[in-house]
Amino acid sequence: MAEQDKDKTIAELQKKVETLEKEPSVVKLVKEDLTKAEAQVAELSRQVSTLKNVNESQAAALGEAATIIDELKQKLADKETTSVEIPTVSVGKETYELLTDFSWKGQEITIDVLREDAKLAAELVKEGVSTLRKVIKKS
């Protein structure tokens, strides 16, 4: 019985081979599809390679940017710990910071000028000059 099944299978396969040999266009189409698929695989492989290169380049740039950011953060932290002393002048019982030098009625106003001329300092405070900021004392 096994011999019969074997012969039957062989006969079926021979018929299929004969059918395929009679229809060479099917084989030709399959070969063409295979050629196209191989070309697509080659193109996709090239694209993958290109994308890997771009990815590596961008990863390197990102690493450089992260280093720069870390350096800038450190510089900022260093500057924040360094306190800047703003010059002050007393007018009456209050203290004022001079934020920047400026001109007033043709006269250059500096911290030294204000410290030497209390009357001028009082006038500027009364006028509400914005470059003089009142110091709020912490209690």
VENHUHU-V34058 format. One record per helix or strand of 3 or more residues. SS is the DSSP state (~ for helix, > for strand). FROM is the first residue (numbers start at 1). LEN is the number of residues. If there is no record, write none. Layout:
# VENHUHU-V34058
SS/FROM/LEN + SS/FROM/LEN
This chain:
# VENHUHU-V34058
~/2/21 + ~/24/58 + >/88/4 + >/94/5 + >/102/3 + >/107/3 + ~/111/6 + ~/118/10 + >/132/3
